[in-house]
Amino acid sequence: MLRRILALLAKELAGLWKDRKTRFVILIPPLVQVMVFAYAATYDVTDVALGIWNEDAGTQSAELVRRFAASPAFHATAMLQSPAQAADAIDAKQVAAVLHVPQRFSADVLAGRRAQAQLLIDARRSNTALMVQSYAAAIIGGYAADLNSGHSAPVSVMTRDWFNPTLESSWFILPGLVAVLSMMMAMLVSALSLARERELGTFEQLLVTPLRPAEILVGKALPGMIVGWIDANIVMAAALLWFRVPFLGSMVLLQAMLVVYMLAGVAIGLVISSIARTQQQAMLGVFVIASPMVVLSGYAAPVENMPAVVAFIGQADPIRWMLMITRGLFLQDMPTWLVLQNAFPLVLIGLVAFGAAWIAVRRVVT
């Protein structure tokens, strides 16, 4: 029995190795994913973009600002002058936090009164907000300990978590899952379409029908778009009705963005389907493409902490831009102009992907 099992095992391994595409899938993707996960999937929070809103011209406030700017946990990227500027910077994700020093901060320190600064934090990513709070508390603690003993006024920082005041992890996870799950399903359904025709032997029948290549492309794309759109709305319904995640933006705008987003997903799936010969190869292709896409999108690990090269590559990831839209519309009532600003690269990705799908499908059916 053992000899028969070993013979079958040898036959299966030889079959896997003999097929060039299967050999590529076995060897190359693990190496690529090791590099992607090692560099991109980091939960460390460093080099946080910090906005400075200092209303006090005193020496004490300048020293506090200097300590924040000199900390390896922060880098000052914007000097702000008003509450509106602070709100706009956080809304647009230009900064992850804003340090606000009020006018009487230095006077309170010198007079021995309690001096209090404020830290406004973008809490759409709850784990990042918690770590930013701890970094700020450590800096404030060191600053208070180093004050002149003759003026040992208590110094504290009041934190305010925007968009997710209770730091609920579900508020962060579920809006992102709308983008991730819908993309996976749209890619999978479209990737299986042409591969299924080949595997079942009906591909030749499809070629002799009066359908033109453009009609085949649309007919194969629409099911993936519909399935992805339905799954996105199922996740949204669960988030709103069961988990009570707030939705502050425009539902019509979100649905329109989902249509654009699904175009990119099905286009990627059709490219995979045009290359794959079997449904198994198509599913493996989706896995190979989808895993790096999720990591590079910032769904789990902050994009801001990725190396510059990895973050640059991630700009071609449609999930990255849709995550910003879904989380923005769920938690902050993202303005229409900002939604469209994030939708512009999404449209470009969709057009490029659909162009590649058109070339791939046309090559297969002609």
DRENDO-1510 file (C-alpha; in Angstrom, 1 decimal, always signed):
<recs>
REC; n; res; u; v; w
REC; 1; MET; +0.0; +0.0; +0.0 .
REC; 2; LEU; +2.8; +2.4; +0.9 .
REC; 3; ARG; +4.5; +1.7; -2.4 .
REC; 4; ARG; +1.3; +2.5; -4.3 .
REC; 5; ILE; +0.8; +5.7; -2.4 .
REC; 6; LEU; +4.4; +6.8; -3.0 .
REC; 7; ALA; +4.0; +6.0; -6.7 .
REC; 8; LEU; +0.8; +8.1; -6.9 .
REC; 9; LEU; +2.6; +10.9; -4.9 .
REC; 10; ALA; +5.5; +10.9; -7.4 .
REC; 11; LYS; +3.1; +11.0; -10.3 .
REC; 12; GLU; +1.2; +14.0; -8.9 .
REC; 13; LEU; +4.4; +15.9; -8.1 .
REC; 14; ALA; +5.7; +15.2; -11.6 .
REC; 15; GLY; +2.5; +16.5; -13.1 .
REC; 16; LEU; +2.7; +19.7; -11.1 .
REC; 17; TRP; +6.3; +20.2; -12.1 .
REC; 18; LYS; +5.8; +19.4; -15.7 .
REC; 19; ASP; +3.2; +22.2; -16.3 .
REC; 20; ARG; +5.1; +25.5; -16.7 .
REC; 21; LYS; +2.3; +27.7; -15.4 .
REC; 22; THR; +1.8; +25.5; -12.3 .
REC; 23; ARG; +5.6; +25.5; -11.7 .
REC; 24; PHE; +5.6; +29.3; -11.8 .
REC; 25; VAL; +2.7; +29.5; -9.4 .
REC; 26; ILE; +4.4; +27.2; -6.9 .
REC; 27; LEU; +7.8; +28.9; -6.9 .
REC; 28; ILE; +7.5; +32.6; -7.7 .
REC; 29; PRO; +4.4; +33.8; -5.7 .
REC; 30; PRO; +5.8; +32.7; -2.3 .
REC; 31; LEU; +9.0; +34.6; -2.9 .
REC; 32; VAL; +7.1; +37.7; -3.9 .
REC; 33; GLN; +4.7; +37.5; -1.0 .
REC; 34; VAL; +7.5; +37.0; +1.5 .
REC; 35; MET; +9.0; +40.3; +0.3 .
REC; 36; VAL; +5.7; +42.1; +0.2 .
REC; 37; PHE; +4.5; +40.9; +3.7 .
REC; 38; ALA; +7.9; +41.5; +5.3 .
REC; 39; TYR; +8.1; +45.1; +4.2 .
REC; 40; ALA; +4.5; +46.2; +4.0 .
REC; 41; ALA; +2.7; +44.3; +6.7 .
REC; 42; THR; +4.1; +46.1; +9.6 .
REC; 43; TYR; +2.0; +47.1; +12.6 .
REC; 44; ASP; +4.6; +49.5; +14.0 .
REC; 45; VAL; +3.6; +53.1; +14.1 .
REC; 46; THR; +6.5; +55.4; +13.4 .
REC; 47; ASP; +7.1; +58.8; +11.7 .
REC; 48; VAL; +3.5; +59.9; +12.2 .
REC; 49; ALA; +2.6; +63.0; +10.2 .
REC; 50; LEU; +1.9; +65.7; +12.7 .
REC; 51; GLY; +0.3; +69.1; +12.2 .
REC; 52; ILE; +1.3; +71.9; +14.6 .
REC; 53; TRP; -1.3; +74.5; +15.6 .
REC; 54; ASN; +0.6; +76.7; +18.1 .
REC; 55; GLU; -1.3; +79.8; +19.3 .
REC; 56; ASP; +1.3; +80.6; +22.0 .
REC; 57; ALA; +4.5; +82.5; +21.2 .
REC; 58; GLY; +6.2; +81.7; +24.5 .
REC; 59; THR; +9.4; +79.7; +25.1 .
REC; 60; GLN; +7.6; +76.9; +26.9 .
REC; 61; SER; +5.2; +76.2; +24.1 .
REC; 62; ALA; +8.1; +76.3; +21.6 .
REC; 63; GLU; +10.0; +73.7; +23.6 .
REC; 64; LEU; +6.9; +71.4; +23.7 .
REC; 65; VAL; +6.6; +71.7; +19.9 .
REC; 66; ARG; +10.3; +71.0; +19.5 .
REC; 67; ARG; +10.0; +67.8; +21.5 .
REC; 68; PHE; +7.2; +66.5; +19.4 .
REC; 69; ALA; +8.9; +67.4; +16.2 .
REC; 70; ALA; +12.2; +65.8; +17.3 .
REC; 71; SER; +10.6; +62.6; +18.4 .
REC; 72; PRO; +11.2; +59.6; +16.1 .
REC; 73; ALA; +7.5; +58.8; +16.5 .
REC; 74; PHE; +6.4; +62.1; +14.8 .
REC; 75; HIS; +7.4; +64.4; +12.0 .
REC; 76; ALA; +5.9; +67.8; +11.6 .
REC; 77; THR; +4.5; +68.2; +8.1 .
REC; 78; ALA; +2.1; +71.2; +8.4 .
REC; 79; MET; +2.0; +74.5; +10.4 .
REC; 80; LEU; -1.7; +75.3; +10.9 .
REC; 81; GLN; -3.3; +78.6; +11.9 .
REC; 82; SER; -7.0; +77.8; +12.6 .
REC; 83; PRO; -9.5; +75.1; +13.5 .
REC; 84; ALA; -10.6; +74.9; +9.9 .
REC; 85; GLN; -7.1; +74.2; +8.6 .
REC; 86; ALA; -6.7; +71.5; +11.3 .
REC; 87; ALA; -10.0; +69.8; +10.3 .
REC; 88; ASP; -9.1; +70.0; +6.6 .
REC; 89; ALA; -5.7; +68.5; +7.1 .
REC; 90; ILE; -7.1; +65.5; +9.1 .
REC; 91; ASP; -10.0; +65.0; +6.7 .
REC; 92; ALA; -7.6; +64.8; +3.7 .
REC; 93; LYS; -5.3; +62.5; +5.6 .
REC; 94; GLN; -2.4; +65.0; +5.2 .
REC; 95; VAL; -1.7; +64.5; +8.9 .
REC; 96; ALA; -2.6; +61.8; +11.4 .
REC; 97; ALA; -2.7; +64.1; +14.4 .
REC; 98; VAL; -2.6; +67.8; +15.2 .
REC; 99; LEU; -0.9; +69.3; +18.3 .
REC; 100; HIS; -2.8; +72.3; +19.5 .
REC; 101; VAL; -1.1; +74.6; +22.0 .
REC; 102; PRO; -3.5; +77.3; +23.4 .
REC; 103; GLN; -2.5; +80.9; +23.9 .
REC; 104; ARG; -2.0; +80.8; +27.6 .
REC; 105; PHE; +0.1; +77.6; +27.7 .
REC; 106; SER; +3.5; +79.3; +28.5 .
REC; 107; ALA; +1.8; +81.7; +31.0 .
REC; 108; ASP; +0.2; +78.9; +32.8 .
REC; 109; VAL; +3.5; +77.0; +33.1 .
REC; 110; LEU; +5.3; +80.1; +34.4 .
REC; 111; ALA; +2.5; +80.9; +36.9 .
REC; 112; GLY; +2.4; +77.3; +38.3 .
REC; 113; ARG; -1.1; +76.6; +36.9 .
REC; 114; ARG; -2.1; +73.5; +35.1 .
REC; 115; ALA; -1.0; +73.8; +31.5 .
REC; 116; GLN; -2.9; +71.8; +29.0 .
REC; 117; ALA; -2.3; +71.1; +25.3 .
REC; 118; GLN; -4.6; +69.3; +23.0 .
REC; 119; LEU; -3.9; +66.4; +20.5 .
REC; 120; LEU; -6.5; +65.9; +17.8 .
REC; 121; ILE; -6.1; +62.3; +16.4 .
REC; 122; ASP; -7.4; +60.7; +13.2 .
REC; 123; ALA; -9.0; +57.6; +14.8 .
REC; 124; ARG; -10.3; +56.0; +11.6 .
REC; 125; ARG; -7.5; +53.5; +12.3 .
REC; 126; SER; -8.1; +52.7; +15.9 .
REC; 127; ASN; -4.8; +50.9; +16.7 .
REC; 128; THR; -2.8; +53.7; +15.3 .
REC; 129; ALA; -4.7; +56.2; +17.4 .
REC; 130; LEU; -4.0; +54.3; +20.5 .
REC; 131; MET; -0.3; +54.2; +19.8 .
REC; 132; VAL; -0.2; +57.9; +19.0 .
REC; 133; GLN; -1.8; +58.6; +22.3 .
REC; 134; SER; +0.8; +56.6; +24.1 .
REC; 135; TYR; +3.7; +58.4; +22.3 .
REC; 136; ALA; +2.2; +61.8; +23.1 .
REC; 137; ALA; +1.7; +60.9; +26.8 .
REC; 138; ALA; +5.4; +59.8; +27.0 .
REC; 139; ILE; +6.6; +63.1; +25.4 .
REC; 140; ILE; +4.4; +65.2; +27.7 .
REC; 141; GLY; +5.6; +63.2; +30.7 .
REC; 142; GLY; +9.2; +63.8; +29.9 .
REC; 143; TYR; +8.5; +67.5; +29.3 .
REC; 144; ALA; +6.8; +67.9; +32.6 .
REC; 145; ALA; +9.6; +66.0; +34.4 .
REC; 146; ASP; +12.2; +68.3; +32.9 .
REC; 147; LEU; +10.5; +71.6; +33.9 .
REC; 148; ASN; +12.3; +73.8; +36.3 .
REC; 149; SER; +11.5; +72.5; +39.8 .
REC; 150; GLY; +10.6; +76.0; +40.9 .
REC; 151; HIS; +7.8; +76.0; +38.4 .
REC; 152; SER; +6.8; +72.4; +38.5 .
REC; 153; ALA; +3.4; +73.0; +37.1 .
REC; 154; PRO; +1.4; +70.0; +36.1 .
REC; 155; VAL; +1.3; +69.6; +32.3 .
REC; 156; SER; -1.1; +67.4; +30.4 .
REC; 157; VAL; -2.4; +66.7; +27.0 .
REC; 158; MET; -6.0; +66.3; +26.2 .
REC; 159; THR; -6.6; +63.9; +23.3 .
REC; 160; ARG; -9.6; +64.0; +21.1 .
REC; 161; ASP; -10.2; +61.0; +18.7 .
REC; 162; TRP; -12.0; +62.2; +15.6 .
REC; 163; PHE; -14.3; +60.0; +13.6 .
REC; 164; ASN; -14.1; +57.1; +16.1 .
REC; 165; PRO; -14.3; +58.5; +19.6 .
REC; 166; THR; -14.7; +55.2; +21.4 .
REC; 167; LEU; -11.9; +53.5; +19.3 .
REC; 168; GLU; -14.2; +50.7; +18.3 .
REC; 169; SER; -12.2; +48.2; +16.1 .
REC; 170; SER; -15.4; +47.2; +14.2 .
REC; 171; TRP; -15.7; +50.8; +13.0 .
REC; 172; PHE; -12.3; +50.4; +11.4 .
REC; 173; ILE; -12.6; +46.8; +10.1 .
REC; 174; LEU; -16.1; +46.7; +8.6 .
REC; 175; PRO; -15.9; +49.7; +6.2 .
REC; 176; GLY; -12.6; +48.3; +5.0 .
REC; 177; LEU; -14.2; +44.9; +4.5 .
REC; 178; VAL; -16.7; +46.4; +2.1 .
REC; 179; ALA; -13.8; +47.2; -0.2 .
REC; 180; VAL; -11.8; +44.0; +0.3 .
REC; 181; LEU; -14.5; +41.4; +0.1 .
REC; 182; SER; -16.3; +42.9; -2.9 .
REC; 183; MET; -13.0; +43.1; -4.8 .
REC; 184; MET; -12.1; +39.5; -4.0 .
REC; 185; MET; -15.5; +38.2; -5.2 .
REC; 186; ALA; -15.5; +40.3; -8.4 .
REC; 187; MET; -12.0; +39.1; -9.3 .
REC; 188; LEU; -12.9; +35.5; -8.5 .
REC; 189; VAL; -16.2; +35.3; -10.5 .
REC; 190; SER; -14.6; +37.0; -13.5 .
REC; 191; ALA; -11.4; +35.0; -13.3 .
REC; 192; LEU; -13.4; +31.7; -13.5 .
REC; 193; SER; -15.5; +32.8; -16.5 .
REC; 194; LEU; -13.2; +32.0; -19.5 .
REC; 195; ALA; -11.3; +29.3; -17.6 .
REC; 196; ARG; -14.6; +27.5; -16.9 .
REC; 197; GLU; -15.5; +27.6; -20.6 .
REC; 198; ARG; -12.1; +26.0; -21.5 .
REC; 199; GLU; -12.3; +23.4; -18.8 .
REC; 200; LEU; -15.9; +22.3; -19.7 .
REC; 201; GLY; -15.1; +22.3; -23.4 .
REC; 202; THR; -17.6; +25.0; -24.3 .
REC; 203; PHE; -15.1; +27.6; -25.3 .
REC; 204; GLU; -15.2; +26.6; -28.9 .
REC; 205; GLN; -19.0; +26.8; -28.9 .
REC; 206; LEU; -18.7; +30.4; -27.6 .
REC; 207; LEU; -16.3; +31.3; -30.4 .
REC; 208; VAL; -18.8; +30.2; -33.1 .
REC; 209; THR; -21.7; +32.3; -31.7 .
REC; 210; PRO; -22.5; +35.7; -33.3 .
REC; 211; LEU; -21.1; +37.4; -30.2 .
REC; 212; ARG; -18.3; +39.9; -31.0 .
REC; 213; PRO; -15.2; +40.2; -28.7 .
REC; 214; ALA; -16.6; +43.4; -27.1 .
REC; 215; GLU; -19.9; +41.6; -26.3 .
REC; 216; ILE; -18.1; +38.7; -24.8 .
REC; 217; LEU; -16.1; +41.0; -22.6 .
REC; 218; VAL; -19.2; +42.8; -21.3 .
REC; 219; GLY; -21.1; +39.5; -20.8 .
REC; 220; LYS; -18.2; +38.1; -18.8 .
REC; 221; ALA; -17.6; +41.3; -16.8 .
REC; 222; LEU; -21.2; +42.0; -15.7 .
REC; 223; PRO; -21.7; +38.9; -13.5 .
REC; 224; GLY; -18.5; +39.7; -11.5 .
REC; 225; MET; -19.7; +43.3; -11.0 .
REC; 226; ILE; -23.1; +42.2; -9.8 .
REC; 227; VAL; -21.8; +39.6; -7.4 .
REC; 228; GLY; -19.2; +42.1; -6.0 .
REC; 229; TRP; -21.8; +44.8; -5.6 .
REC; 230; ILE; -24.2; +42.4; -3.8 .
REC; 231; ASP; -21.5; +41.3; -1.4 .
REC; 232; ALA; -20.5; +44.9; -0.7 .
REC; 233; ASN; -24.0; +45.7; +0.2 .
REC; 234; ILE; -24.4; +42.6; +2.4 .
REC; 235; VAL; -21.3; +43.7; +4.4 .
REC; 236; MET; -22.7; +47.3; +4.6 .
REC; 237; ALA; -26.1; +46.0; +5.8 .
REC; 238; ALA; -24.4; +43.9; +8.5 .
REC; 239; ALA; -22.2; +46.8; +9.6 .
REC; 240; LEU; -25.1; +49.3; +9.8 .
REC; 241; LEU; -27.9; +47.1; +11.2 .
REC; 242; TRP; -26.0; +44.6; +13.4 .
REC; 243; PHE; -22.7; +46.2; +14.4 .
REC; 244; ARG; -24.2; +49.7; +14.5 .
REC; 245; VAL; -21.3; +51.3; +12.6 .
REC; 246; PRO; -22.3; +54.9; +11.9 .
REC; 247; PHE; -22.7; +56.0; +8.3 .
REC; 248; LEU; -22.3; +59.8; +7.9 .
REC; 249; GLY; -21.8; +60.2; +4.2 .
REC; 250; SER; -23.8; +59.9; +1.0 .
REC; 251; MET; -25.0; +56.3; +0.2 .
REC; 252; VAL; -25.6; +57.3; -3.4 .
REC; 253; LEU; -22.1; +58.5; -3.8 .
REC; 254; LEU; -20.7; +55.3; -2.2 .
REC; 255; GLN; -22.8; +53.1; -4.6 .
REC; 256; ALA; -21.5; +55.1; -7.6 .
REC; 257; MET; -17.9; +54.5; -6.4 .
REC; 258; LEU; -18.6; +50.8; -6.0 .
REC; 259; VAL; -19.5; +50.6; -9.7 .
REC; 260; VAL; -16.3; +52.2; -10.7 .
REC; 261; TYR; -14.4; +50.0; -8.3 .
REC; 262; MET; -16.0; +46.8; -9.5 .
REC; 263; LEU; -14.9; +47.7; -13.1 .
REC; 264; ALA; -11.3; +47.5; -11.9 .
REC; 265; GLY; -11.9; +44.2; -10.1 .
REC; 266; VAL; -13.5; +42.3; -13.0 .
REC; 267; ALA; -10.9; +43.6; -15.4 .
REC; 268; ILE; -8.1; +42.1; -13.3 .
REC; 269; GLY; -10.1; +38.9; -13.1 .
REC; 270; LEU; -10.6; +38.7; -16.8 .
REC; 271; VAL; -6.9; +39.1; -17.5 .
REC; 272; ILE; -6.3; +36.2; -15.1 .
REC; 273; SER; -9.0; +34.2; -16.8 .
REC; 274; SER; -7.5; +34.8; -20.3 .
REC; 275; ILE; -4.2; +33.3; -19.1 .
REC; 276; ALA; -5.5; +30.4; -17.0 .
REC; 277; ARG; -6.4; +27.1; -18.7 .
REC; 278; THR; -8.3; +25.6; -15.8 .
REC; 279; GLN; -10.5; +26.9; -13.0 .
REC; 280; GLN; -7.8; +25.7; -10.5 .
REC; 281; GLN; -5.2; +27.9; -12.2 .
REC; 282; ALA; -7.7; +30.8; -12.2 .
REC; 283; MET; -8.3; +30.5; -8.5 .
REC; 284; LEU; -4.5; +30.2; -7.8 .
REC; 285; GLY; -4.0; +33.3; -9.9 .
REC; 286; VAL; -6.6; +35.3; -7.9 .
REC; 287; PHE; -4.9; +34.2; -4.7 .
REC; 288; VAL; -1.5; +35.3; -6.0 .
REC; 289; ILE; -2.8; +38.7; -7.0 .
REC; 290; ALA; -5.2; +39.3; -4.1 .
REC; 291; SER; -2.8; +38.7; -1.2 .
REC; 292; PRO; -0.4; +41.5; -2.1 .
REC; 293; MET; -3.3; +43.8; -3.0 .
REC; 294; VAL; -4.8; +43.5; +0.5 .
REC; 295; VAL; -1.4; +44.0; +2.2 .
REC; 296; LEU; -0.4; +47.0; +0.0 .
REC; 297; SER; -3.9; +48.6; +0.4 .
REC; 298; GLY; -3.4; +49.5; +4.1 .
REC; 299; TYR; -6.3; +47.4; +5.2 .
REC; 300; ALA; -4.4; +46.0; +8.1 .
REC; 301; ALA; -1.1; +47.9; +8.2 .
REC; 302; PRO; -0.8; +51.6; +7.8 .
REC; 303; VAL; +0.4; +52.7; +4.3 .
REC; 304; GLU; +2.3; +55.6; +6.0 .
REC; 305; ASN; +4.7; +53.1; +7.7 .
REC; 306; MET; +5.6; +51.2; +4.5 .
REC; 307; PRO; +8.9; +51.9; +2.8 .
REC; 308; ALA; +8.6; +54.5; +0.1 .
REC; 309; VAL; +9.1; +52.1; -2.8 .
REC; 310; VAL; +6.4; +49.7; -1.5 .
REC; 311; ALA; +4.0; +52.6; -0.8 .
REC; 312; PHE; +4.6; +53.9; -4.4 .
REC; 313; ILE; +3.8; +50.5; -5.8 .
REC; 314; GLY; +0.7; +50.4; -3.7 .
REC; 315; GLN; -0.7; +53.4; -5.5 .
REC; 316; ALA; -1.6; +51.1; -8.4 .
REC; 317; ASP; -3.8; +49.0; -5.9 .
REC; 318; PRO; -7.5; +49.8; -6.3 .
REC; 319; ILE; -8.3; +48.6; -2.9 .
REC; 320; ARG; -6.1; +51.3; -1.3 .
REC; 321; TRP; -8.2; +54.1; -2.9 .
REC; 322; MET; -11.6; +52.4; -2.2 .
REC; 323; LEU; -10.6; +51.9; +1.5 .
REC; 324; MET; -10.1; +55.7; +1.9 .
REC; 325; ILE; -13.5; +56.3; +0.3 .
REC; 326; THR; -15.5; +53.7; +2.3 .
REC; 327; ARG; -13.9; +54.7; +5.6 .
REC; 328; GLY; -14.3; +58.3; +4.8 .
REC; 329; LEU; -18.0; +58.1; +3.9 .
REC; 330; PHE; -18.8; +55.8; +6.8 .
REC; 331; LEU; -17.1; +57.7; +9.6 .
REC; 332; GLN; -16.5; +61.3; +8.6 .
REC; 333; ASP; -19.0; +62.4; +5.8 .
REC; 334; MET; -16.1; +62.9; +3.4 .
REC; 335; PRO; -16.8; +65.9; +1.1 .
REC; 336; THR; -17.7; +65.1; -2.5 .
REC; 337; TRP; -14.6; +66.8; -3.8 .
REC; 338; LEU; -12.4; +64.6; -1.6 .
REC; 339; VAL; -14.2; +61.5; -2.7 .
REC; 340; LEU; -13.7; +62.4; -6.3 .
REC; 341; GLN; -10.0; +63.1; -5.7 .
REC; 342; ASN; -9.6; +59.6; -4.4 .
REC; 343; ALA; -11.8; +58.2; -7.2 .
REC; 344; PHE; -9.5; +59.7; -9.9 .
REC; 345; PRO; -6.7; +57.1; -9.5 .
REC; 346; LEU; -9.4; +54.5; -9.1 .
REC; 347; VAL; -10.8; +55.4; -12.6 .
REC; 348; LEU; -7.3; +55.4; -14.1 .
REC; 349; ILE; -6.6; +51.9; -12.7 .
REC; 350; GLY; -10.0; +50.7; -14.0 .
REC; 351; LEU; -9.3; +52.1; -17.5 .
REC; 352; VAL; -5.8; +50.5; -17.6 .
REC; 353; ALA; -7.1; +47.2; -16.3 .
REC; 354; PHE; -10.0; +47.1; -18.7 .
REC; 355; GLY; -7.7; +48.0; -21.6 .
REC; 356; ALA; -5.5; +45.0; -20.6 .
REC; 357; ALA; -8.6; +42.8; -20.3 .
REC; 358; TRP; -9.8; +43.9; -23.7 .
REC; 359; ILE; -6.5; +43.0; -25.3 .
REC; 360; ALA; -6.3; +39.7; -23.4 .
REC; 361; VAL; -9.9; +38.6; -24.2 .
REC; 362; ARG; -9.6; +39.7; -27.9 .
REC; 363; ARG; -6.5; +37.7; -28.2 .
REC; 364; VAL; -8.2; +34.6; -26.8 .
REC; 365; VAL; -11.4; +34.8; -28.9 .
REC; 366; THR; -9.9; +35.8; -32.2 .
</recs>
